Each structure stands twice: as C-alpha cells, then as structure tokens.
Amino acid sequence: MSASGEWENAEPGVRRKIFAPGASLMMMEVRFEAGAEGYEHSHPHEQLTYCLKGSFEFRIDGKKIVLRQGETLYIPSGTLHGVTALEEGALLDSFTPLREDLLRRRE
C-alpha cells in the first residue's frame, strides 16, 4: 500500500483515503459532502477523530456531540457511533489496532 493511499467511496457523499499503516496503528482521511452520513456501526478498535475542516454531529452510544474544525473526539472500543456532516468537511481518523476489515478491502 502506498504511503499516500488512494481515494475510495465509503457511503453516499463520503470518500476516504487509507494511509499506509504501522504495526498496530492506522490513519485515514474522510471527506464528506454537506449532509452526508457515516452510518452507525461499532468495531473493536479505539478511534481518535480530528476535524480538519467543517463541522459534524456525532452520535456515540445515543449521545450527540458536535465536532468542529481543530477539535478531536475519542471513540472507545465497541461503541456504537455514526456521524452526519453539518457542512462540507473532512476528518482524520486514527485506529488501534489495525482495521483489518478496511485494509483487506484494498488488497
């Protein structure tokens, strides 16, 4: 996998670029059109999300949290979460351990 990754479609209005992972840590940039959603899901990985641009409403275990440019959010392992872009924007997501489910899709 290249260090810069390649853009791929995730959900409608959502594109992501997965960067070359380390041994147990990975990162991806996710770009959203205004109103686009990252569907609710959970995974056994810890996640840190940094808002590069725009603003987002996260739903984490039933709580709503608004994240704006320059802010970060921690999503614990196994937590049900989803997101809606309140405007066009981008997030930088980091995961540990590796999201093998995402990496396998790229092989």
N, C-alpha and C positions, 0 to 999 in steps of 0.2 A: 504494500500500500504506500502511495506517495505521501510525503510529509504534508503536502498542501491539500490532499483529498480532492474529491470531485463532488459537485452538487448533484443531489438526487431529490426526487419528490418524496415527501413524507405523507401528509394529509393534504386535502384541497387547500391551496393558498399557503402551503408550508413547504419550504425546501431546506435541506440540511447538507452540511459538508462534514464528514467524519475525518478527523486528522489521524495521522499515524499514531498508534497507541504505544504506551510504555509497557512495562511488565505487568502492572496491576492498576494503571490509571489511564483514562482516555478522555478526549475532549472533542466536542463538535460545535459548530456554529449552526444556528437555526434561524432562518429568516421567515417572517410572517407578513402576509398582506393584512390590511386592516380588517378586523372581524374574523380572521382565520382562527381555527382551533387546533390545539394539540389535544387529542381525545384522552379521556380519563383512562388511566392504566396504573399498574404498580409493577415494581421489579425489585429483586433482592439487593440492588445496588444503592449505595449512598450517592446523592447527587447534589452538586452545587451549581446554581444558575446565576450568571451575571448578565444584567441587562445592558447590552451595547447601545441600543437605540430604541426609542419609543416607550410605550407603557403596556403592561399586561395584567390581566386579572387571573391569578392562580386560584385553583380550588384544591385544597390539601386536606384530606380527611374531613370534608364538609365545611371547612373554613375558607373564606375568601380573603385573599391578600393581593393588594395592588403593588406591582413592582415597576419602578421607573428607571430610566437611564442612570447608570452608575451604582445601582443597588444590587445586592446579592440576596439569594434565598437558599436555604438548606432544606433538602427533602430527604427525610430519613428512609432507610431501607424498608421495603414492604408497604410504604404509604401510598394510598390511592390518591392520584393527583392528575390534574389537567390544566389547561391554560387557554385563554382567549386573548388575542391581540386587540387592545383598545384602539390602536392605531398601527400603521406600518411600523415594523420594528425588527430587532434581532436580539437573540440570546446566545450566550456562550455557556454550554453545559459541560460539566466535568463529572465523571463517574468513576467509582472504585467499588469492587473490582471491575475488570473489563466487561462491557456489554457484548458478550459473545453473540447474542441474538442479532445485534446490529452489524457486527463485524462479519458474521457468516453471510449475510445478505450481499456483501460487497465482493465476495470471492467468486 
